[in-house]
Amino acid sequence: SYSQSDGLTDKTAYPIYQDRAGTIWIGSVGLTKYENGTFTPIESARKFVITAIGNDPLGRLLINNYGELYVRENDQFVPFEPDKIPAVGFFY
């Protein structure tokens, strides 16, 4: 088992999400990235209590903080704005 001494941001780890690149993201009080056998706490100006993790259609990391949705851009979390996602067209 892993703990805060291994690099987790809290003793509770929920939710856990694996992105398209294979990186594992661990939510709790804060966010931890697990990549290449190493836990890395993600710094943020805000204190997040993460209740869900996912990706938007552009592949950017999304986190839910008790109903508030944030997207990771340039190593920062900013409020998610769905209007800024370009439409995706399909060809048949």
TIMI-2910 file (N, C-alpha, C, CB; in pm, 1 decimal, decimal comma, always signed):
<rs>
+----------+----------+----------+----------+----------+----------+----------+----------+----------+----------+----------+----------+------+
!      n_x !      n_y !      n_z !     ca_x !     ca_y !     ca_z !      c_x !      c_y !      c_z !     cb_x !     cb_y !     cb_z ! resn !
+----------+----------+----------+----------+----------+----------+----------+----------+----------+----------+----------+----------+------+
!    +83,4 !   -118,4 !     +0,0 !     +0,0 !     +0,0 !     +0,0 !    +87,5 !   +124,3 !     +0,0 !    -94,6 !     +0,1 !   +120,7 !  Ser !
!    +28,8 !   +235,8 !    -43,5 !   +100,7 !   +362,1 !    -52,8 !    +42,7 !   +460,5 !    +46,9 !    +94,3 !   +419,3 !   -196,0 !  Tyr !
!   +122,3 !   +560,9 !    +82,8 !    +77,8 !   +660,1 !   +181,3 !   +130,6 !   +798,4 !   +142,6 !   +125,8 !   +621,5 !   +324,6 !  Ser !
!   +106,6 !   +894,4 !   +229,4 !   +154,9 !  +1029,4 !   +206,9 !   +307,2 !  +1033,6 !   +201,3 !   +103,7 !  +1122,2 !   +315,9 !  Gln !
!   +373,1 !   +945,9 !   +271,9 !   +519,8 !   +944,8 !   +268,2 !   +572,6 !   +902,5 !   +130,4 !   +574,6 !   +850,4 !   +376,4 !  Ser !
!   +486,5 !   +837,0 !    +49,8 !   +523,8 !   +799,8 !    -87,2 !   +497,0 !   +912,7 !   -186,7 !   +447,7 !   +674,7 !   -129,9 !  Asp !
!   +425,4 !  +1017,7 !   -143,4 !   +396,3 !  +1130,4 !   -230,6 !   +250,2 !  +1158,2 !   -253,9 !   +459,9 !  +1109,2 !   -358,8 !  Gly !
!   +160,7 !  +1077,3 !   -196,1 !    +17,3 !  +1104,9 !   -209,7 !    -17,3 !  +1231,2 !   -132,2 !    -67,8 !   +984,8 !   -159,3 !  Leu !
!   -118,3 !  +1305,2 !   -179,0 !   -155,3 !  +1430,4 !   -113,1 !   -240,6 !  +1411,0 !    +11,3 !   -228,4 !  +1518,0 !   -209,4 !  Thr !
!   -296,4 !  +1290,9 !    +29,3 !   -382,3 !  +1265,7 !   +143,9 !   -383,2 !  +1115,6 !   +172,5 !   -526,8 !  +1318,7 !   +118,5 !  Asp !
!   -431,2 !  +1076,5 !   +289,1 !   -436,8 !   +934,0 !   +321,8 !   -550,1 !   +861,7 !   +250,3 !   -452,0 !   +916,0 !   +470,8 !  Lys !
!   -646,9 !   +937,6 !   +195,3 !   -756,5 !   +881,1 !   +118,7 !   -729,7 !   +904,4 !    -29,8 !   -892,5 !   +943,2 !   +161,5 !  Thr !
!   -750,8 !   +804,1 !   -111,6 !   -726,2 !   +816,2 !   -255,4 !   -852,5 !   +780,7 !   -332,7 !   -608,9 !   +725,4 !   -299,0 !  Ala !
!   -928,1 !   +880,5 !   -370,3 !  -1046,4 !   +861,4 !   -452,2 !  -1080,3 !   +994,0 !   -517,1 !  -1165,7 !   +807,3 !   -368,4 !  Tyr !
!  -1106,3 !  +1002,9 !   -640,3 !  -1111,0 !   +901,9 !   -744,4 !   -972,2 !   +875,3 !   -804,0 !  -1207,6 !   +944,7 !   -853,8 !  Pro !
!   -963,9 !   +768,7 !   -883,5 !   -840,7 !   +733,7 !   -953,8 !   -875,5 !   +723,6 !  -1101,9 !   -777,9 !   +598,8 !   -899,3 !  Ile !
!   -792,6 !   +784,0 !  -1186,6 !   -821,9 !   +790,8 !  -1329,6 !   -694,3 !   +771,0 !  -1410,3 !   -887,8 !   +925,5 !  -1365,5 !  Tyr !
!   -700,5 !   +692,8 !  -1516,0 !   -587,7 !   +676,4 !  -1607,4 !   -620,4 !   +746,8 !  -1737,6 !   -555,9 !   +526,0 !  -1632,0 !  Gln !
!   -534,0 !   +840,6 !  -1779,6 !   -561,5 !   +916,7 !  -1901,7 !   -513,7 !   +842,3 !  -2026,1 !   -494,8 !  +1054,1 !  -1894,5 !  Asp !
!   -530,7 !   +903,5 !  -2140,4 !   -496,3 !   +841,6 !  -2269,2 !   -348,1 !   +808,0 !  -2281,5 !   -536,2 !   +933,5 !  -2382,4 !  Arg !
!   -264,3 !   +884,1 !  -2215,6 !   -119,0 !   +862,5 !  -2221,7 !    -72,6 !   +756,3 !  -2122,4 !    -45,3 !   +993,2 !  -2194,7 !  Ala !
!   -164,0 !   +708,7 !  -2037,3 !   -128,1 !   +606,7 !  -1939,8 !    -92,3 !   +661,3 !  -1802,8 !    -14,6 !   +527,5 !  -1991,2 !  Gly !
!    -93,9 !   +793,0 !  -1786,8 !    -66,4 !   +853,7 !  -1656,8 !   -184,5 !   +829,4 !  -1564,1 !    -38,2 !  +1005,6 !  -1671,1 !  Thr !
!   -156,3 !   +796,1 !  -1439,3 !   -261,0 !   +774,2 !  -1340,0 !   -272,1 !   +899,4 !  -1253,0 !   -230,9 !   +647,5 !  -1252,8 !  Ile !
!   -393,7 !   +947,8 !  -1238,6 !   -424,2 !  +1066,5 !  -1158,4 !   -504,1 !  +1021,5 !  -1037,2 !   -503,3 !  +1174,1 !  -1241,7 !  Trp !
!   -462,6 !  +1066,7 !   -919,7 !   -525,3 !  +1025,6 !   -794,5 !   -578,3 !  +1150,0 !   -724,6 !   -424,7 !   +948,3 !   -703,1 !  Ile !
!   -709,0 !  +1151,3 !   -702,0 !   -770,9 !  +1264,6 !   -636,0 !   -791,9 !  +1238,2 !   -488,9 !   -902,1 !  +1298,2 !   -701,4 !  Gly !
!   -808,0 !  +1343,6 !   -415,1 !   -840,3 !  +1342,7 !   -272,8 !   -846,8 !  +1489,5 !   -233,3 !   -733,2 !  +1260,7 !   -185,6 !  Ser !
!   -783,3 !  +1525,0 !   -124,7 !   -764,0 !  +1666,0 !    -93,2 !   -637,0 !  +1704,5 !   -167,8 !   -753,4 !  +1693,5 !    +65,0 !  Val !
!   -654,9 !  +1743,8 !   -292,4 !   -542,4 !  +1768,8 !   -381,2 !   -536,3 !  +1661,9 !   -489,0 !   -410,7 !  +1773,3 !   -302,4 !  Gly !
!   -436,2 !  +1673,1 !   -575,8 !   -421,3 !  +1582,5 !   -689,4 !   -278,4 !  +1530,9 !   -693,4 !   -458,1 !  +1653,2 !   -822,7 !  Leu !
!   -265,2 !  +1402,3 !   -721,5 !   -133,8 !  +1339,7 !   -734,2 !   -126,1 !  +1270,9 !   -869,8 !   -107,7 !  +1238,1 !   -618,2 !  Thr !
!    -10,7 !  +1285,4 !   -935,0 !    +14,7 !  +1217,9 !  -1061,8 !   +107,7 !  +1099,9 !  -1034,7 !    +76,7 !  +1316,0 !  -1167,6 !  Lys !
!    +73,5 !   +982,3 !  -1090,3 !   +159,4 !   +864,5 !  -1078,7 !   +206,8 !   +828,2 !  -1218,4 !    +84,2 !   +744,1 !  -1011,0 !  Tyr !
!   +338,2 !   +838,9 !  -1238,3 !   +396,2 !   +815,8 !  -1369,4 !   +536,1 !   +759,8 !  -1352,6 !   +398,5 !   +945,6 !  -1452,9 !  Glu !
!   +567,1 !   +654,5 !  -1426,6 !   +699,9 !   +592,5 !  -1421,9 !   +741,1 !   +553,0 !  -1280,5 !   +803,0 !   +686,8 !  -1480,0 !  Asn !
!   +644,2 !   +503,4 !  -1200,7 !   +674,4 !   +456,2 !  -1066,6 !   +692,6 !   +564,7 !   -962,2 !   +795,2 !   +374,9 !  -1071,1 !  Gly !
!   +657,6 !   +689,2 !   -996,8 !   +677,8 !   +801,3 !   -904,6 !   +548,0 !   +877,9 !   -882,6 !   +786,3 !   +896,0 !   -957,9 !  Thr !
!   +518,4 !   +909,6 !   -756,6 !   +405,5 !   +995,6 !   -721,8 !   +453,5 !  +1140,6 !   -719,1 !   +343,5 !   +954,6 !   -584,0 !  Phe !
!   +377,9 !  +1228,7 !   -784,8 !   +411,4 !  +1371,2 !   -785,8 !   +288,3 !  +1451,0 !   -746,9 !   +464,3 !  +1415,8 !   -925,1 !  Thr !
!   +290,0 !  +1518,5 !   -630,0 !   +177,2 !  +1605,4 !   -595,6 !   +170,2 !  +1722,8 !   -693,9 !   +190,2 !  +1657,4 !   -449,4 !  Pro !
!    +50,1 !  +1755,3 !   -739,0 !    +30,0 !  +1865,3 !   -832,6 !     -3,6 !  +1990,8 !   -752,2 !    -83,1 !  +1832,3 !   -936,2 !  Ile !
!    +78,6 !  +2091,1 !   -770,7 !    +58,3 !  +2217,4 !   -700,0 !    -57,0 !  +2295,1 !   -762,6 !   +187,1 !  +2302,0 !   -701,6 !  Glu !
!   -133,1 !  +2363,5 !   -680,4 !   -243,7 !  +2445,1 !   -727,4 !   -261,5 !  +2563,4 !   -633,9 !   -373,8 !  +2362,2 !   -736,8 !  Ser !
!   -302,8 !  +2676,0 !   -692,5 !   -329,0 !  +2794,2 !   -610,6 !   -451,8 !  +2773,8 !   -523,3 !   -347,4 !  +2917,5 !   -699,1 !  Ala !
!   -541,0 !  +2685,3 !   -566,7 !   -662,0 !  +2655,2 !   -490,3 !   -646,1 !  +2522,3 !   -419,8 !   -786,1 !  +2653,1 !   -581,4 !  Arg !
!   -717,6 !  +2506,3 !   -311,9 !   -723,2 !  +2377,3 !   -242,2 !   -844,5 !  +2303,7 !   -293,3 !   -729,1 !  +2394,8 !    -86,2 !  Lys !
!   -821,9 !  +2195,5 !   -366,8 !   -929,9 !  +2118,0 !   -425,2 !   -959,5 !  +1994,4 !   -342,2 !   -895,7 !  +2078,4 !   -567,6 !  Phe !
!  -1087,5 !  +1961,4 !   -331,4 !  -1131,3 !  +1831,2 !   -282,7 !  -1192,1 !  +1765,3 !   -405,9 !  -1235,5 !  +1841,5 !   -159,1 !  Val !
!  -1117,7 !  +1676,0 !   -467,0 !  -1152,4 !  +1623,6 !   -598,3 !  -1251,1 !  +1508,5 !   -585,0 !  -1026,6 !  +1577,9 !   -673,1 !  Ile !
!  -1365,4 !  +1523,1 !   -654,5 !  -1469,7 !  +1421,0 !   -649,3 !  -1480,2 !  +1341,1 !   -778,8 !  -1602,7 !  +1485,1 !   -618,6 !  Thr !
!  -1417,2 !  +1389,0 !   -887,7 !  -1416,3 !  +1317,0 !  -1015,0 !  -1300,7 !  +1367,6 !  -1100,3 !  -1551,6 !  +1334,0 !  -1090,0 !  Ala !
!  -1248,2 !  +1279,8 !  -1186,0 !  -1138,7 !  +1314,0 !  -1277,2 !  -1173,2 !  +1255,9 !  -1413,7 !   -999,9 !  +1259,4 !  -1225,0 !  Ile !
!  -1140,0 !  +1328,3 !  -1520,6 !  -1162,9 !  +1278,8 !  -1655,4 !  -1088,0 !  +1363,0 !  -1757,0 !  -1311,8 !  +1277,6 !  -1687,5 !  Gly !
!  -1122,4 !  +1346,1 !  -1883,7 !  -1065,7 !  +1426,0 !  -1993,2 !  -1178,0 !  +1487,5 !  -2073,4 !   -974,7 !  +1340,1 !  -2084,7 !  Asn !
!  -1152,5 !  +1605,2 !  -2130,7 !  -1248,1 !  +1664,4 !  -2222,9 !  -1217,9 !  +1611,5 !  -2363,6 !  -1241,8 !  +1821,2 !  -2218,2 !  Asp !
!  -1298,4 !  +1647,6 !  -2465,2 !  -1275,3 !  +1596,3 !  -2601,0 !  -1137,8 !  +1633,4 !  -2659,5 !  -1383,3 !  +1647,9 !  -2692,7 !  Pro !
!  -1074,0 !  +1735,2 !  -2604,9 !   -941,1 !  +1775,3 !  -2651,5 !   -829,4 !  +1700,7 !  -2579,5 !   -922,6 !  +1924,4 !  -2633,1 !  Leu !
!   -866,1 !  +1615,3 !  -2483,7 !   -766,1 !  +1538,6 !  -2409,9 !   -711,4 !  +1608,3 !  -2287,3 !   -654,2 !  +1505,3 !  -2499,4 !  Gly !
!   -765,5 !  +1723,8 !  -2252,5 !   -718,3 !  +1796,2 !  -2134,2 !   -777,7 !  +1734,1 !  -2007,9 !   -755,5 !  +1946,5 !  -2143,2 !  Arg !
!   -701,4 !  +1737,4 !  -1900,0 !   -746,1 !  +1681,0 !  -1773,4 !   -853,5 !  +1768,5 !  -1710,3 !   -628,0 !  +1664,3 !  -1677,6 !  Leu !
!   -962,6 !  +1705,4 !  -1665,9 !  -1070,8 !  +1774,1 !  -1596,2 !  -1079,8 !  +1721,6 !  -1454,4 !  -1205,5 !  +1755,8 !  -1670,0 !  Leu !
!  -1107,2 !  +1810,6 !  -1360,4 !  -1135,1 !  +1768,3 !  -1223,7 !  -1263,7 !  +1834,5 !  -1177,5 !  -1017,3 !  +1803,5 !  -1128,6 !  Ile !
!  -1336,5 !  +1763,2 !  -1092,0 !  -1458,6 !  +1815,8 !  -1032,7 !  -1430,1 !  +1841,3 !   -885,8 !  -1579,6 !  +1717,5 !  -1051,6 !  Asn !
!  -1458,5 !  +1962,0 !   -842,8 !  -1438,9 !  +2003,9 !   -704,7 !  -1576,5 !  +2037,1 !   -647,5 !  -1340,6 !  +2127,1 !   -694,7 !  Asn !
!  -1648,1 !  +1935,1 !   -598,1 !  -1782,6 !  +1952,5 !   -543,5 !  -1873,1 !  +2032,0 !   -636,7 !  -1775,5 !  +2021,3 !   -408,9 !  Tyr !
!  -1882,8 !  +1988,1 !   -762,1 !  -1973,4 !  +2050,9 !   -857,5 !  -1911,6 !  +2159,6 !   -942,4 !  -2087,6 !  +2106,9 !   -785,8 !  Gly !
!  -1791,2 !  +2202,0 !   -910,5 !  -1721,8 !  +2300,4 !   -993,1 !  -1622,6 !  +2225,3 !  -1081,0 !  -1649,5 !  +2409,0 !   -905,2 !  Glu !
!  -1629,6 !  +2247,2 !  -1212,5 !  -1546,1 !  +2174,8 !  -1306,7 !  -1428,4 !  +2262,8 !  -1349,2 !  -1628,7 !  +2130,0 !  -1429,7 !  Leu !
!  -1307,9 !  +2204,1 !  -1344,6 !  -1185,5 !  +2275,1 !  -1381,7 !  -1108,9 !  +2194,1 !  -1484,7 !  -1097,3 !  +2302,3 !  -1257,7 !  Tyr !
!  -1037,3 !  +2264,4 !  -1572,6 !   -954,7 !  +2201,7 !  -1674,7 !   -809,3 !  +2242,9 !  -1650,3 !  -1002,0 !  +2241,9 !  -1818,8 !  Val !
!   -717,5 !  +2150,2 !  -1678,2 !   -574,8 !  +2180,0 !  -1659,6 !   -519,5 !  +2236,3 !  -1789,4 !   -495,1 !  +2052,5 !  -1616,3 !  Arg !
!   -475,0 !  +2361,2 !  -1783,5 !   -414,9 !  +2430,5 !  -1896,6 !   -285,7 !  +2494,6 !  -1850,2 !   -511,6 !  +2536,6 !  -1956,2 !  Glu !
!   -178,2 !  +2467,3 !  -1921,6 !    -47,5 !  +2525,6 !  -1887,4 !    -12,0 !  +2502,1 !  -1741,4 !    -46,7 !  +2675,5 !  -1917,1 !  Asn !
!    -34,5 !  +2378,7 !  -1695,2 !     -2,2 !  +2337,6 !  -1558,1 !    -79,3 !  +2414,0 !  -1450,8 !   +144,5 !  +2354,7 !  -1534,1 !  Asp !
!   -194,3 !  +2470,9 !  -1487,9 !   -281,8 !  +2537,7 !  -1391,3 !   -424,4 !  +2488,4 !  -1413,6 !   -273,5 !  +2693,8 !  -1405,1 !  Gln !
!   -504,9 !  +2493,3 !  -1309,1 !   -646,0 !  +2458,3 !  -1322,5 !   -727,3 !  +2585,6 !  -1332,3 !   -694,1 !  +2371,3 !  -1203,5 !  Phe !
!   -806,6 !  +2593,6 !  -1439,2 !   -892,9 !  +2709,3 !  -1463,3 !  -1035,5 !  +2658,2 !  -1479,0 !   -847,0 !  +2790,6 !  -1590,4 !  Val !
!  -1135,4 !  +2742,8 !  -1452,0 !  -1274,4 !  +2698,4 !  -1469,3 !  -1297,8 !  +2648,2 !  -1611,5 !  -1372,5 !  +2813,1 !  -1436,8 !  Pro !
!  -1368,4 !  +2537,1 !  -1622,8 !  -1398,3 !  +2476,5 !  -1752,0 !  -1504,7 !  +2557,9 !  -1822,7 !  -1444,1 !  +2330,2 !  -1735,4 !  Phe !
!  -1480,8 !  +2588,8 !  -1950,6 !  -1576,0 !  +2662,9 !  -2032,0 !  -1606,0 !  +2579,6 !  -2156,5 !  -1520,5 !  +2805,0 !  -2070,2 !  Glu !
!  -1719,2 !  +2507,5 !  -2157,8 !  -1749,2 !  +2418,3 !  -2270,7 !  -1759,2 !  +2490,9 !  -2404,5 !  -1878,1 !  +2345,2 !  -2244,6 !  Pro !
!  -1788,7 !  +2620,3 !  -2403,4 !  -1799,6 !  +2695,9 !  -2528,8 !  -1664,9 !  +2708,2 !  -2599,9 !  -1856,4 !  +2835,1 !  -2501,3 !  Asp !
!  -1554,7 !  +2683,1 !  -2530,7 !  -1422,3 !  +2697,0 !  -2590,8 !  -1373,0 !  +2568,6 !  -2657,0 !  -1323,5 !  +2740,4 !  -2486,1 !  Lys !
!  -1455,6 !  +2463,4 !  -2657,8 !  -1418,6 !  +2339,2 !  -2724,3 !  -1467,8 !  +2346,4 !  -2868,2 !  -1478,1 !  +2214,7 !  -2650,1 !  Ile !
!  -1376,9 !  +2333,3 !  -2965,7 !  -1421,5 !  +2340,0 !  -3105,7 !  -1509,8 !  +2220,0 !  -3141,7 !  -1300,0 !  +2346,0 !  -3200,3 !  Pro !
!  -1600,8 !  +2242,9 !  -3232,8 !  -1687,9 !  +2134,4 !  -3279,1 !  -1602,9 !  +2029,3 !  -3350,6 !  -1800,2 !  +2188,9 !  -3374,0 !  Ala !
!  -1639,9 !  +1904,7 !  -3334,3 !  -1568,8 !  +1794,7 !  -3398,3 !  -1658,0 !  +1740,9 !  -3510,1 !  -1531,9 !  +1681,7 !  -3294,9 !  Val !
!  -1605,9 !  +1737,3 !  -3631,0 !  -1682,1 !  +1685,4 !  -3743,8 !  -1639,8 !  +1542,4 !  -3775,2 !  -1663,8 !  +1775,0 !  -3867,1 !  Gly !
!  -1732,5 !  +1464,9 !  -3828,2 !  -1703,7 !  +1327,6 !  -3866,1 !  -1724,7 !  +1313,8 !  -4015,4 !  -1792,4 !  +1227,3 !  -3787,8 !  Phe !
!  -1636,9 !  +1238,6 !  -4078,0 !  -1647,9 !  +1211,7 !  -4222,2 !  -1685,7 !  +1066,7 !  -4240,0 !  -1514,7 !  +1244,3 !  -4297,9 !  Phe !
!  -1779,9 !  +1039,4 !  -4328,5 !  -1824,2 !   +902,9 !  -4354,5 !  -1778,2 !   +857,8 !  -4491,1 !  -1975,9 !   +892,0 !  -4343,6 !  Tyr !
+----------+----------+----------+----------+----------+----------+----------+----------+----------+----------+----------+----------+------+
</rs>
